[in-house]
Amino acid sequence: MLESIQVLIVEDDFRIADINRQFINRVEGFIVAYVAKTGEEALTYLRGAENLPQLILLDVYIPDVQGLELFWTLRTEFTEVDVIMMTAAKEVETIAETLRGGIFDYIVKPVDFDRFERTFVGYRKQKHLLTTKTELMQEEIDLLTGLQITAPPLQDNDEMLPKGIDQLTLEKIKMILHESDESGITALDAGSKVGVSRSTARRYLEYLVSIKEADAQLKYGDIGRPERKYIPWTK
């Protein structure tokens, strides 16, 4: 499993910074490494850090820098650190420039926790894929680049999928399955993570077993009947 992802918050409003800290602490797999109120403080922390954070939560409006000056300094000096913008700035020019700079997401204030959580869970999944594999399939790359946020166009292999199996849900189940590694995942847990029923998740998992992309094992607990868990196919 991945270690906790370290996050640097750059926010001059202490109230918003505290809300951001609380939100981050509520999302599994993340921890706040530091909170900086100015650009100078953020750069001093990063330049002196023994271990850089993996992620920066950045506001556009920082009092001691102009516009996106701090953003571009971060992208130039710390290319290995990812950036999520969280700001009240809605100008198209600003959004376009940060997108060109390679941000993971752009969140407009004020934000509710559900929207915040979706971004951070998506980032965690991306980190998992990029740190546990040496190669990615095209559908995994499409998920990383956001091309399957909406239903994908019909492909030839979509027509060959059995009734009751759609490509988009299948890719989500596959991603959850690969996140589980050797620990495995139950249909109940997979359904909860993807947002489908237990029986639906089981149908997709069994389909992956049938095409040799997953393996099913029985796990015996102290009491009760054995639990069926699914792991990525490794044979």
Backbone as CSV, one residue per row, in Angstrom:
resi,resn,N_x,N_y,N_z,CA_x,CA_y,CA_z,C_x,C_y,C_z
1,MET,0.838,-1.196,0.000,0.000,0.000,0.000,0.874,1.248,0.000
2,LEU,0.340,2.353,-0.601,1.074,3.595,-0.621,1.139,4.211,0.762
3,GLU,2.261,4.902,1.043,2.343,5.674,2.259,1.440,6.904,2.126
4,SER,1.155,7.557,3.262,0.312,8.752,3.229,0.931,9.808,2.328
5,ILE,0.087,10.439,1.547,0.527,11.489,0.631,0.640,12.800,1.394
6,GLN,1.814,13.401,1.369,2.087,14.643,2.083,1.583,15.830,1.258
7,VAL,0.863,16.748,1.914,0.271,17.894,1.225,0.763,19.195,1.849
8,LEU,1.195,20.127,1.013,1.506,21.486,1.440,0.330,22.380,1.091
9,ILE,-0.232,23.058,2.072,-1.309,24.020,1.851,-0.704,25.414,1.760
10,VAL,-1.006,26.138,0.687,-0.575,27.532,0.551,-1.834,28.392,0.511
11,GLU,-2.121,29.058,1.622,-3.376,29.799,1.794,-3.160,30.889,2.839
12,ASP,-3.441,32.146,2.466,-3.178,33.250,3.389,-4.283,33.454,4.418
13,ASP,-5.489,32.961,4.154,-6.609,33.075,5.095,-6.562,31.883,6.057
14,PHE,-6.279,32.151,7.321,-6.090,31.046,8.277,-7.361,30.224,8.465
15,ARG,-8.525,30.859,8.297,-9.783,30.119,8.460,-9.962,29.102,7.333
16,ILE,-9.692,29.531,6.101,-9.799,28.615,4.966,-8.717,27.552,5.047
17,ALA,-7.521,27.943,5.464,-6.428,26.976,5.614,-6.810,25.888,6.605
18,ASP,-7.482,26.281,7.698,-7.889,25.300,8.697,-8.965,24.364,8.144
19,ILE,-9.893,24.914,7.363,-10.916,24.072,6.728,-10.258,23.079,5.773
20,ASN,-9.299,23.573,4.982,-8.588,22.690,4.058,-7.859,21.582,4.804
21,ARG,-7.243,21.934,5.924,-6.549,20.934,6.727,-7.529,19.859,7.215
22,GLN,-8.685,20.297,7.708,-9.678,19.348,8.207,-10.179,18.449,7.081
23,PHE,-10.419,19.038,5.897,-10.873,18.251,4.748,-9.830,17.185,4.379
24,ILE,-8.573,17.600,4.301,-7.508,16.669,3.920,-7.397,15.531,4.923
25,ASN,-7.494,15.856,6.192,-7.383,14.832,7.230,-8.554,13.850,7.199
26,ARG,-9.664,14.237,6.571,-10.819,13.345,6.468,-10.693,12.364,5.304
27,VAL,-9.804,12.646,4.374,-9.640,11.772,3.207,-8.536,10.766,3.499
28,GLU,-8.859,9.501,3.398,-7.885,8.446,3.694,-6.672,8.530,2.780
29,GLY,-5.495,8.410,3.380,-4.272,8.364,2.593,-3.555,9.686,2.438
30,PHE,-4.036,10.744,3.127,-3.417,12.058,3.008,-3.088,12.616,4.386
31,ILE,-2.040,13.444,4.441,-1.676,14.119,5.671,-1.105,15.492,5.317
32,VAL,-1.434,16.501,6.111,-0.924,17.849,5.876,0.507,17.933,6.406
33,ALA,1.434,18.277,5.513,2.839,18.390,5.903,3.150,19.770,6.465
34,TYR,2.513,20.807,5.899,2.817,22.172,6.314,1.759,23.112,5.740
35,VAL,1.538,24.243,6.441,0.641,25.284,5.956,1.441,26.574,5.834
36,ALA,1.508,27.118,4.615,2.237,28.366,4.363,1.247,29.475,4.056
37,LYS,1.486,30.665,4.614,0.574,31.802,4.428,1.029,32.727,3.316
38,THR,2.286,32.631,2.900,2.828,33.491,1.850,3.637,32.662,0.861
39,GLY,3.921,33.276,-0.281,4.756,32.601,-1.252,6.158,32.382,-0.738
40,GLU,6.690,33.387,-0.060,8.038,33.268,0.489,8.118,32.123,1.495
41,GLU,7.099,32.013,2.359,7.097,30.939,3.346,7.013,29.571,2.676
42,ALA,6.201,29.472,1.627,6.062,28.202,0.904,7.383,27.792,0.265
43,LEU,8.060,28.744,-0.381,9.316,28.427,-1.056,10.423,28.109,-0.051
44,THR,10.430,28.822,1.078,11.424,28.538,2.115,11.250,27.121,2.637
45,TYR,10.004,26.729,2.867,9.730,25.373,3.350,10.184,24.327,2.329
46,LEU,9.816,24.525,1.068,10.135,23.535,0.044,11.641,23.439,-0.198
47,ARG,12.297,24.573,-0.244,13.737,24.578,-0.517,14.538,23.954,0.626
48,GLY,13.962,23.954,1.817,14.666,23.381,2.951,14.176,22.021,3.383
49,ALA,13.157,21.498,2.688,12.549,20.221,3.092,13.462,19.053,2.775
50,GLU,13.626,18.172,3.746,14.406,16.954,3.514,13.664,16.024,2.560
51,ASN,12.337,15.951,2.739,11.485,15.172,1.837,10.366,16.077,1.351
52,LEU,10.308,16.274,0.045,9.287,17.155,-0.518,7.903,16.537,-0.390
53,PRO,6.871,17.363,-0.205,5.510,16.835,-0.265,5.204,16.401,-1.692
54,GLN,4.255,15.505,-1.843,3.883,15.061,-3.189,2.883,15.998,-3.857
55,LEU,2.206,16.814,-3.035,1.089,17.603,-3.552,1.045,18.973,-2.881
56,ILE,0.702,20.006,-3.667,0.510,21.356,-3.148,-0.922,21.785,-3.436
57,LEU,-1.617,22.252,-2.413,-2.944,22.837,-2.561,-2.745,24.353,-2.560
58,LEU,-2.926,24.977,-3.705,-2.464,26.346,-3.920,-3.597,27.309,-4.262
59,ASP,-3.562,28.478,-3.613,-4.468,29.572,-3.946,-3.773,30.507,-4.925
60,VAL,-4.549,31.112,-5.832,-3.970,32.087,-6.756,-3.619,33.373,-6.029
61,TYR,-4.509,33.798,-5.131,-4.346,35.089,-4.474,-3.476,34.966,-3.221
62,ILE,-2.182,35.147,-3.396,-1.241,35.130,-2.287,-0.662,36.541,-2.160
63,PRO,-0.665,37.128,-0.961,-0.383,38.561,-0.808,0.983,39.044,-1.273
64,ASP,2.021,38.225,-1.204,3.363,38.720,-1.530,3.827,38.354,-2.935
65,VAL,2.926,37.825,-3.766,3.281,37.529,-5.155,2.163,38.022,-6.066
66,GLN,2.500,38.262,-7.333,1.514,38.742,-8.286,1.036,37.609,-9.189
67,GLY,-0.285,37.563,-9.384,-0.858,36.608,-10.322,-0.389,35.187,-10.089
68,LEU,0.100,34.576,-11.150,0.525,33.181,-11.092,2.045,33.037,-10.974
69,GLU,2.690,34.070,-10.475,4.147,34.032,-10.321,4.590,32.862,-9.449
70,LEU,3.936,32.684,-8.309,4.299,31.583,-7.415,4.038,30.238,-8.085
71,PHE,2.930,30.126,-8.777,2.601,28.881,-9.463,3.716,28.469,-10.415
72,TRP,4.183,29.401,-11.232,5.207,29.054,-12.214,6.561,28.804,-11.562
73,THR,6.819,29.477,-10.439,8.055,29.182,-9.700,8.023,27.745,-9.184
74,LEU,6.884,27.338,-8.656,6.725,25.972,-8.166,6.870,24.956,-9.287
75,ARG,6.267,25.243,-10.440,6.333,24.296,-11.554,7.747,24.196,-12.117
76,THR,8.521,25.292,-12.006,9.885,25.306,-12.531,10.867,24.623,-11.584
77,GLU,10.764,24.954,-10.289,11.734,24.443,-9.315,11.388,23.051,-8.787
78,PHE,10.099,22.731,-8.736,9.673,21.479,-8.103,8.761,20.698,-9.054
79,THR,9.339,20.273,-10.159,8.541,19.617,-11.204,7.945,18.294,-10.750
80,GLU,8.552,17.671,-9.729,8.045,16.380,-9.271,6.873,16.505,-8.306
81,VAL,6.543,17.737,-7.895,5.444,17.970,-6.954,4.200,18.374,-7.741
82,ASP,3.084,17.726,-7.496,1.837,18.029,-8.190,1.117,19.198,-7.531
83,VAL,0.250,19.847,-8.310,-0.453,21.035,-7.825,-1.944,20.905,-8.085
84,ILE,-2.727,21.203,-7.050,-4.169,21.382,-7.181,-4.468,22.837,-6.835
85,MET,-5.097,23.543,-7.749,-5.489,24.923,-7.478,-6.800,24.928,-6.705
86,MET,-6.855,25.740,-5.642,-8.100,25.932,-4.904,-8.215,27.416,-4.630
87,THR,-9.084,28.083,-5.387,-9.083,29.535,-5.411,-10.442,30.080,-5.804
88,ALA,-10.638,31.372,-5.547,-11.868,32.049,-5.974,-11.739,32.592,-7.386
89,ALA,-10.554,32.528,-7.972,-10.318,33.048,-9.313,-11.049,32.205,-10.357
90,LYS,-11.898,32.869,-11.160,-12.669,32.157,-12.170,-12.335,32.608,-13.594
91,GLU,-11.361,33.489,-13.728,-11.038,34.019,-15.047,-10.521,32.909,-15.956
92,VAL,-11.031,32.891,-17.175,-10.655,31.847,-18.125,-9.151,31.857,-18.377
93,GLU,-8.550,33.052,-18.468,-7.109,33.136,-18.730,-6.310,32.453,-17.627
94,THR,-6.739,32.652,-16.375,-6.046,32.030,-15.242,-6.188,30.520,-15.278
95,ILE,-7.405,30.062,-15.509,-7.659,28.616,-15.554,-6.869,27.965,-16.688
96,ALA,-6.894,28.607,-17.862,-6.183,28.053,-19.024,-4.678,27.987,-18.765
97,GLU,-4.134,29.022,-18.134,-2.696,29.051,-17.882,-2.284,27.951,-16.908
98,THR,-3.077,27.740,-15.870,-2.729,26.687,-14.910,-2.897,25.304,-15.522
99,LEU,-3.869,25.154,-16.399,-4.011,23.875,-17.103,-2.789,23.602,-17.968
100,ARG,-2.302,24.637,-18.640,-1.087,24.469,-19.443,0.108,24.138,-18.560
101,GLY,0.060,24.599,-17.313,1.138,24.320,-16.382,1.082,22.946,-15.760
102,GLY,0.036,22.172,-16.075,-0.010,20.779,-15.640,-0.639,20.531,-14.283
103,ILE,-1.622,21.343,-13.881,-2.307,21.095,-12.610,-3.109,19.799,-12.677
104,PHE,-3.336,19.207,-11.493,-4.180,18.009,-11.457,-5.650,18.394,-11.494
105,ASP,-6.015,19.474,-10.808,-7.412,19.908,-10.789,-7.473,21.383,-10.415
106,TYR,-8.611,21.998,-10.720,-8.859,23.401,-10.409,-10.190,23.476,-9.676
107,ILE,-10.149,23.819,-8.400,-11.347,23.843,-7.560,-11.667,25.288,-7.199
108,VAL,-12.896,25.702,-7.455,-13.314,27.076,-7.178,-13.946,27.160,-5.790
109,LYS,-13.478,28.109,-5.002,-14.053,28.357,-3.676,-15.419,29.034,-3.821
110,PRO,-16.300,28.842,-2.845,-16.208,27.870,-1.743,-16.504,26.458,-2.264
111,VAL,-15.963,25.456,-1.601,-16.128,24.082,-2.065,-16.678,23.232,-0.934
112,ASP,-17.563,22.300,-1.277,-18.066,21.381,-0.261,-17.149,20.159,-0.193
113,PHE,-17.286,19.404,0.862,-16.367,18.288,1.084,-16.477,17.221,0.009
114,ASP,-17.686,16.949,-0.492,-17.845,15.899,-1.502,-17.018,16.206,-2.747
115,ARG,-17.073,17.468,-3.188,-16.273,17.856,-4.367,-14.779,17.770,-4.055
116,PHE,-14.409,18.206,-2.889,-13.022,18.144,-2.440,-12.537,16.697,-2.400
117,GLU,-13.346,15.833,-1.819,-12.962,14.427,-1.668,-12.792,13.746,-3.012
118,ARG,-13.670,14.046,-3.984,-13.562,13.413,-5.297,-12.204,13.707,-5.941
119,THR,-11.762,14.942,-5.798,-10.466,15.316,-6.361,-9.336,14.548,-5.698
120,PHE,-9.357,14.481,-4.373,-8.245,13.848,-3.671,-8.254,12.327,-3.840
121,VAL,-9.427,11.729,-3.899,-9.501,10.292,-4.163,-8.990,10.000,-5.575
122,GLY,-9.368,10.854,-6.531,-8.874,10.682,-7.891,-7.367,10.825,-7.971
123,TYR,-6.824,11.763,-7.209,-5.368,11.936,-7.194,-4.687,10.706,-6.586
124,ARG,-5.271,10.186,-5.511,-4.695,8.996,-4.871,-4.687,7.815,-5.838
125,LYS,-5.746,7.653,-6.607,-5.801,6.563,-7.583,-4.730,6.744,-8.656
126,GLN,-4.552,7.996,-9.087,-3.526,8.261,-10.082,-2.140,7.912,-9.555
127,LYS,-1.850,8.328,-8.328,-0.554,8.029,-7.732,-0.351,6.524,-7.623
128,HIS,-1.416,5.819,-7.277,-1.314,4.361,-7.145,-0.933,3.731,-8.481
129,LEU,-1.610,4.135,-9.543,-1.311,3.571,-10.854,0.120,3.880,-11.282
130,LEU,0.547,5.104,-11.056,1.851,5.541,-11.546,3.012,5.023,-10.715
131,THR,2.728,4.538,-9.518,3.817,4.036,-8.669,3.824,2.520,-8.517
132,THR,2.813,1.838,-9.050,2.759,0.389,-8.901,2.884,-0.354,-10.227
133,LYS,2.991,0.386,-11.322,3.077,-0.268,-12.626,4.244,0.304,-13.425
134,THR,4.737,-0.503,-14.347,5.771,-0.031,-15.263,5.189,0.319,-16.630
135,GLU,4.001,-0.208,-16.930,3.305,0.110,-18.165,1.817,0.256,-17.873
136,LEU,1.122,1.047,-18.697,-0.314,1.233,-18.532,-1.027,0.869,-19.826
137,MET,-2.211,0.276,-19.676,-3.056,0.009,-20.826,-3.718,1.312,-21.261
138,GLN,-4.190,1.353,-22.504,-4.793,2.574,-23.032,-5.972,3.042,-22.184
139,GLU,-6.805,2.090,-21.726,-7.969,2.499,-20.935,-7.546,3.108,-19.597
140,GLU,-6.428,2.653,-19.049,-5.933,3.235,-17.803,-5.403,4.642,-18.040
141,ILE,-4.729,4.839,-19.181,-4.261,6.181,-19.541,-5.447,7.115,-19.751
142,ASP,-6.499,6.601,-20.388,-7.694,7.419,-20.616,-8.319,7.865,-19.298
143,LEU,-8.325,6.973,-18.311,-8.859,7.345,-17.010,-7.999,8.422,-16.359
144,LEU,-6.692,8.315,-16.501,-5.787,9.304,-15.923,-5.955,10.668,-16.575
145,THR,-6.172,10.686,-17.875,-6.278,11.956,-18.582,-7.689,12.528,-18.572
146,GLY,-8.624,11.798,-17.979,-9.979,12.325,-17.852,-10.862,12.095,-19.048
147,LEU,-10.427,11.294,-19.994,-11.219,11.088,-21.203,-12.423,10.187,-20.977
148,GLN,-12.533,9.575,-19.771,-13.686,8.728,-19.488,-14.501,9.275,-18.318
149,ILE,-14.437,10.596,-18.120,-15.315,11.220,-17.139,-16.766,11.052,-17.580
150,THR,-16.998,11.190,-18.885,-18.305,10.878,-19.451,-18.182,9.543,-20.184
151,ALA,-19.330,9.006,-20.593,-19.319,7.693,-21.241,-18.448,7.723,-22.484
152,PRO,-17.575,6.759,-22.669,-16.688,6.733,-23.823,-17.442,6.375,-25.091
153,PRO,-16.912,6.787,-26.254,-17.555,6.386,-27.508,-17.505,4.877,-27.680
154,LEU,-18.455,4.370,-28.415,-18.538,2.930,-28.615,-17.334,2.424,-29.385
155,GLN,-16.689,1.415,-28.865,-15.566,0.776,-29.534,-15.991,-0.616,-29.971
156,ASP,-15.168,-1.221,-30.821,-15.514,-2.542,-31.339,-15.692,-3.554,-30.223
157,ASN,-14.805,-3.471,-29.175,-14.896,-4.485,-28.130,-16.093,-4.265,-27.222
158,ASP,-16.709,-3.028,-27.254,-17.920,-2.803,-26.469,-19.047,-3.710,-26.946
159,GLU,-19.101,-3.950,-28.259,-20.167,-4.764,-28.805,-20.038,-6.217,-28.363
160,MET,-18.823,-6.613,-27.966,-18.601,-8.000,-27.581,-18.783,-8.228,-26.086
161,LEU,-18.980,-7.167,-25.314,-19.195,-7.343,-23.885,-20.528,-8.038,-23.649
162,PRO,-20.595,-8.908,-22.663,-21.858,-9.608,-22.393,-22.928,-8.654,-21.885
163,LYS,-24.161,-9.060,-21.992,-25.274,-8.246,-21.535,-25.127,-7.967,-20.033
164,GLY,-25.357,-6.716,-19.648,-25.247,-6.337,-18.247,-23.878,-5.835,-17.853
165,ILE,-22.941,-5.789,-18.814,-21.589,-5.287,-18.556,-21.345,-4.097,-19.475
166,ASP,-21.137,-2.920,-18.895,-20.795,-1.770,-19.720,-19.340,-1.369,-19.477
167,GLN,-18.735,-0.769,-20.495,-17.300,-0.514,-20.484,-16.868,0.427,-19.357
168,LEU,-17.628,1.490,-19.123,-17.227,2.483,-18.133,-17.208,1.899,-16.725
169,THR,-18.280,1.193,-16.347,-18.323,0.574,-15.025,-17.254,-0.498,-14.897
170,LEU,-17.011,-1.221,-15.982,-15.987,-2.260,-15.965,-14.613,-1.662,-15.666
171,GLU,-14.297,-0.520,-16.278,-12.998,0.109,-16.044,-12.878,0.581,-14.598
172,LYS,-13.964,1.067,-14.027,-13.938,1.496,-12.625,-13.682,0.303,-11.705
173,ILE,-14.357,-0.813,-11.980,-14.169,-2.020,-11.171,-12.733,-2.515,-11.300
174,LYS,-12.186,-2.469,-12.508,-10.807,-2.916,-12.724,-9.816,-2.050,-11.948
175,MET,-10.064,-0.733,-11.914,-9.165,0.154,-11.182,-9.217,-0.149,-9.688
176,ILE,-10.417,-0.345,-9.152,-10.563,-0.679,-7.738,-9.889,-2.010,-7.436
177,LEU,-10.038,-2.962,-8.331,-9.424,-4.277,-8.154,-7.906,-4.161,-8.072
178,HIS,-7.302,-3.405,-8.978,-5.846,-3.279,-8.992,-5.335,-2.499,-7.786
179,GLU,-6.165,-1.605,-7.242,-5.768,-0.889,-6.025,-5.670,-1.825,-4.830
180,SER,-6.427,-2.909,-4.867,-6.459,-3.818,-3.722,-5.187,-4.650,-3.597
181,ASP,-4.441,-4.797,-4.703,-3.219,-5.603,-4.722,-3.509,-7.023,-4.234
182,GLU,-2.590,-7.585,-3.432,-2.728,-8.970,-2.985,-3.732,-9.124,-1.847
183,SER,-4.128,-8.016,-1.230,-5.079,-8.114,-0.117,-6.467,-8.511,-0.587
184,GLY,-6.769,-8.239,-1.850,-8.058,-8.613,-2.396,-9.177,-7.673,-1.994
185,ILE,-10.323,-7.817,-2.649,-11.475,-6.976,-2.364,-12.740,-7.798,-2.515
186,THR,-13.710,-7.530,-1.674,-14.986,-8.231,-1.765,-15.916,-7.480,-2.713
187,ALA,-16.961,-8.152,-3.139,-17.957,-7.501,-3.995,-18.629,-6.349,-3.261
188,LEU,-18.834,-6.521,-1.961,-19.460,-5.463,-1.169,-18.595,-4.204,-1.153
189,ASP,-17.290,-4.384,-0.908,-16.383,-3.244,-0.865,-16.240,-2.593,-2.238
190,ALA,-16.144,-3.416,-3.271,-16.014,-2.884,-4.634,-17.250,-2.088,-5.011
191,GLY,-18.421,-2.623,-4.686,-19.651,-1.906,-4.994,-19.742,-0.579,-4.274
192,SER,-19.295,-0.562,-3.021,-19.334,0.665,-2.227,-18.422,1.727,-2.816
193,LYS,-17.246,1.322,-3.277,-16.282,2.279,-3.824,-16.721,2.817,-5.180
194,VAL,-17.356,1.977,-5.982,-17.759,2.386,-7.325,-19.132,3.047,-7.326
195,GLY,-19.949,2.704,-6.331,-21.296,3.268,-6.263,-22.345,2.403,-6.927
196,VAL,-22.147,1.079,-6.870,-23.135,0.140,-7.408,-23.459,-0.881,-6.319
197,SER,-24.476,-1.693,-6.559,-24.877,-2.687,-5.566,-23.857,-3.813,-5.483
198,ARG,-23.961,-4.571,-4.392,-23.065,-5.720,-4.203,-23.212,-6.732,-5.332
199,SER,-24.447,-6.996,-5.725,-24.679,-7.993,-6.775,-24.132,-7.522,-8.117
200,THR,-24.246,-6.215,-8.381,-23.700,-5.680,-9.628,-22.187,-5.773,-9.639
201,ALA,-21.564,-5.403,-8.519,-20.107,-5.495,-8.426,-19.638,-6.937,-8.593
202,ARG,-20.377,-7.872,-7.981,-20.009,-9.286,-8.109,-20.081,-9.722,-9.572
203,ARG,-21.094,-9.268,-10.302,-21.232,-9.639,-11.702,-20.008,-9.192,-12.508
204,TYR,-19.557,-7.970,-12.254,-18.386,-7.459,-12.973,-17.112,-8.190,-12.545
205,LEU,-16.985,-8.457,-11.269,-15.797,-9.159,-10.779,-15.733,-10.591,-11.322
206,GLU,-16.874,-11.248,-11.369,-16.908,-12.606,-11.915,-16.611,-12.597,-13.415
207,TYR,-17.045,-11.545,-14.080,-16.710,-11.418,-15.498,-15.195,-11.291,-15.677
208,LEU,-14.550,-10.507,-14.818,-13.090,-10.365,-14.881,-12.396,-11.688,-14.591
209,VAL,-12.986,-12.489,-13.690,-12.453,-13.826,-13.435,-12.559,-14.680,-14.696
210,SER,-13.686,-14.565,-15.393,-13.925,-15.402,-16.567,-12.980,-15.083,-17.717
211,ILE,-12.499,-13.823,-17.780,-11.580,-13.449,-18.858,-10.132,-13.398,-18.358
212,LYS,-9.927,-13.974,-17.154,-8.588,-14.119,-16.576,-7.888,-12.781,-16.321
213,GLU,-8.678,-11.793,-15.878,-8.099,-10.533,-15.410,-8.206,-10.415,-13.893
214,ALA,-8.849,-11.398,-13.280,-8.976,-11.442,-11.821,-8.999,-12.890,-11.378
215,ASP,-8.713,-13.077,-10.112,-8.766,-14.416,-9.524,-9.625,-14.322,-8.266
216,ALA,-10.393,-15.346,-7.998,-11.262,-15.365,-6.819,-10.721,-16.366,-5.811
217,GLN,-10.723,-15.959,-4.535,-10.241,-16.814,-3.461,-11.230,-16.772,-2.308
218,LEU,-11.271,-17.870,-1.557,-12.106,-17.915,-0.366,-11.253,-17.601,0.848
219,LYS,-11.707,-16.615,1.615,-11.015,-16.241,2.847,-11.866,-16.697,4.031
220,TYR,-11.294,-17.482,4.906,-12.033,-18.013,6.038,-11.765,-17.168,7.284
221,GLY,-12.857,-16.684,7.884,-12.746,-15.929,9.120,-12.907,-16.824,10.332
222,ASP,-13.001,-16.205,11.489,-13.148,-16.974,12.721,-14.515,-17.638,12.811
223,ILE,-15.529,-16.910,12.368,-16.889,-17.439,12.415,-17.576,-17.127,11.099
224,GLY,-18.686,-17.823,10.853,-19.467,-17.549,9.660,-18.918,-18.241,8.433
225,ARG,-19.608,-18.029,7.321,-19.200,-18.687,6.088,-18.013,-17.967,5.459
226,PRO,-17.262,-18.649,4.595,-16.087,-18.033,3.973,-16.471,-16.848,3.090
227,GLU,-15.543,-15.917,2.981,-15.763,-14.699,2.218,-15.032,-14.809,0.885
228,ARG,-15.698,-14.454,-0.190,-15.106,-14.529,-1.523,-14.411,-13.199,-1.825
229,LYS,-13.116,-13.263,-2.034,-12.342,-12.068,-2.354,-11.721,-12.188,-3.745
230,TYR,-11.544,-11.044,-4.365,-11.020,-10.994,-5.713,-9.690,-10.266,-5.729
231,ILE,-8.725,-10.794,-6.462,-7.411,-10.171,-6.578,-7.045,-10.077,-8.051
232,PRO,-6.154,-9.161,-8.419,-5.724,-9.089,-9.825,-5.071,-10.395,-10.273
233,TRP,-5.297,-10.766,-11.503,-4.734,-12.003,-12.061,-3.229,-11.880,-12.151
234,THR,-2.519,-12.838,-11.609,-1.059,-12.785,-11.613,-0.411,-14.006,-12.239
235,LYS,-1.202,-14.936,-12.708,-0.632,-16.186,-13.235,-0.202,-16.030,-14.688
